[in-house]
Amino acid sequence: MPPQTYLSPQALRTVAVIGTGSVGASWAALFLARGLDVVAHDPAPGAEALARDFVARAWPALCALGQAADRMVPQQRLRFVASAAAAAAAADVVQENTPEKPALKAQVLAELDAAAAPHKIILSSTGGIPATQLQAACRHPERVVVVHPFNPSHLVPLVEVVGGQHTAPTVVAWAMDFARWLGKQPVQ
């Protein structure tokens, strides 16, 4: 299979955020601050209201740090959809943030992998599940990479980038560039 061409971080317009607990909502706030649209999915009851509240509470700090150009929270650029697959299909890149349960992450990543076109990179926030294990259920494991933030991810600049056995080197490099574009300090 020929190598994929991925959109540069600067060319991205929409990020799928899968799982909008504290980590996912924090990522969503940062993505919105950087001018990206966010299409999100979280099946938990009340997830949308909680995520919107988190973003609103995070916004003043993002403004104070110079991360957000607009003083008003762009709630209209955050939309929720009924499934992880719908979010992945609608976005340029996917940020997965489901709970640290290997079976759940495998199921969600398989769904994302099936729904996202092969040229879309899938980032996973995980602190304890190896990237190679995350890739096992994916038809396109070369585009799955761990991008694990230090919390709160919208404020703390350090982020860990870890490829798996099947992650393409260009995907790891892309994730490092994306993290820097977000104002992060990535480490491998």
Secondary structure, DSSP 8 states (H G I E B T S, - for coil): --------GGG--EEEEE--SHHHHHHHHHHHHTT-EEEEE--STTHHHHHHHHHHHHHHHHHHTT--S-SS--GGGEEE-S-HHHHHHH-SEEEE---S-HHHHHHHHHHHHHHS-TTS-EEE--SSS-HHHHHTT-S-GGGEEEEEE-SSTTT--EEEEEE-TT--HHHHHHHHHHHHHTT-EEE-
